[in-house]
Amino acid sequence: MFTAARLIAALCLAAVGYLGSVYVHKLMPDIQDFGILDYVNAAIGFLCGWIIVGPRAGRGMSAALSHGITGTVALVFWALMVQAANEMVHLALRHRYSSAMDAFAAIFEIAAEYGALLLDTGFFLLMVLGAVVTGILSESASRRWR
């Protein structure tokens, strides 16, 4: 069902996903072409906000903060997995893997490598701030527009 809380949560997490992607550009200066990384992560953020945070709004401010954190953690997890799967496909097309199981296992290895890059204080603070803002705004939207 379409609610204002879902829309606000989805838009907030889409913005968090986009801004997080822009921040990652600064963490990886040796890569110049990121393709559509920003937009894919914004779409993942939109879906996480719509599916995870939005339906849970309306349960109080403390719950809203935890829902925002849950949505942001889900955003980071799914963004890592999607980007790692994308990188695995690029490597598989260059015949870097001898079997399908090697390629599948490489998704998790690549995700772990990308996750290690995200252990940056600025990125962590950006995600925490985005989680708090997402939770508070979705809760406020739930209270204001029922």
C-alpha positions in Angstrom: 0.0 0.0 0.0 1.2 3.5 -0.9 1.9 5.6 2.2 3.7 8.8 2.8 6.1 7.1 5.3 7.1 4.6 2.6 7.7 7.3 0.1 9.7 9.5 2.5 11.8 6.5 3.7 12.4 5.4 0.1 13.5 8.8 -1.0 15.8 9.3 2.1 17.5 5.9 1.6 17.8 6.6 -2.1 19.6 9.8 -1.2 21.8 7.9 1.3 22.7 5.4 -1.4 23.6 8.0 -3.9 25.6 10.1 -1.4 27.4 6.9 -0.2 28.3 6.1 -3.8 29.7 9.6 -4.4 31.8 9.2 -1.2 33.1 5.8 -2.4 34.4 7.6 -5.5 36.8 9.5 -3.3 37.9 6.3 -1.5 38.9 4.7 -4.8 40.8 7.4 -6.8 42.5 4.8 -9.1 39.2 3.9 -10.7 37.8 6.6 -12.9 34.8 5.0 -14.6 32.2 3.9 -12.1 29.4 3.5 -14.6 26.0 3.6 -13.2 27.1 2.8 -9.6 25.4 5.9 -8.2 22.1 5.2 -9.7 22.0 1.5 -9.0 22.8 2.2 -5.3 20.1 4.9 -5.2 17.6 2.4 -6.6 18.7 -0.2 -4.0 18.3 2.5 -1.3 14.8 3.3 -2.7 13.8 -0.4 -2.5 15.2 -0.8 1.0 13.4 2.3 2.2 10.1 1.2 0.6 10.2 -2.4 1.7 12.1 -2.3 5.1 11.7 1.1 6.7 8.4 2.5 5.4 6.1 -0.2 6.5 7.5 -0.2 10.0 6.9 3.6 10.6 4.5 4.7 13.2 5.8 2.7 16.2 7.6 5.5 18.0 10.8 7.5 17.7 13.1 4.9 19.3 11.8 2.2 17.0 12.2 4.7 14.1 15.9 5.0 14.8 16.4 1.3 14.8 14.3 0.9 11.6 16.5 3.6 9.9 19.6 1.7 11.0 18.2 -1.6 9.8 17.3 -0.1 6.4 20.8 1.5 6.1 22.5 -1.8 6.9 20.4 -3.6 4.4 21.2 -0.9 1.8 25.0 -1.3 2.4 24.7 -5.2 2.3 22.7 -5.3 -0.9 24.8 -2.6 -2.6 27.9 -4.6 -1.8 26.4 -7.8 -3.1 25.1 -6.3 -6.3 28.3 -4.4 -7.1 30.3 -7.6 -6.3 28.1 -9.7 -8.6 28.5 -7.1 -11.3 32.3 -7.2 -10.9 32.2 -11.0 -10.9 30.3 -11.0 -14.2 32.9 -8.6 -15.8 35.7 -10.9 -14.6 33.8 -14.1 -15.7 33.4 -12.6 -19.2 37.2 -12.3 -19.3 37.5 -16.1 -18.4 39.0 -15.5 -15.0 37.2 -18.4 -13.3 37.5 -22.1 -14.1 34.0 -23.1 -12.9 30.7 -21.6 -11.9 31.4 -22.4 -8.2 34.6 -20.3 -8.4 32.7 -17.4 -9.9 29.9 -17.7 -7.3 32.5 -17.8 -4.4 34.2 -14.8 -5.9 31.1 -12.7 -5.3 31.7 -13.0 -1.5 35.4 -12.4 -1.8 34.9 -9.3 -3.9 32.2 -8.1 -1.5 34.6 -8.5 1.4 37.2 -6.5 -0.4 34.8 -3.7 -1.2 33.5 -3.9 2.4 37.0 -3.3 3.7 37.2 -0.1 1.7 34.0 1.1 3.5 35.7 0.9 6.9 36.2 4.6 6.7 35.1 7.0 9.5 33.5 9.5 7.1 31.5 6.8 5.3 30.4 5.3 8.6 29.3 8.7 9.9 27.4 9.4 6.6 25.6 6.1 6.9 24.7 6.7 10.6 23.5 10.2 9.9 21.4 8.9 6.9 19.9 6.2 9.1 18.9 8.7 11.8 17.4 11.1 9.3 15.6 8.4 7.5 14.1 7.0 10.6 13.0 10.4 12.0 11.5 11.6 8.7 9.6 8.4 8.0 8.2 8.4 11.6 7.2 12.1 11.2 5.5 11.4 7.9 3.7 8.5 9.4 2.4 10.7 12.2 1.5 13.7 10.0 -0.1 11.9 7.0 -2.0 8.9 8.0 
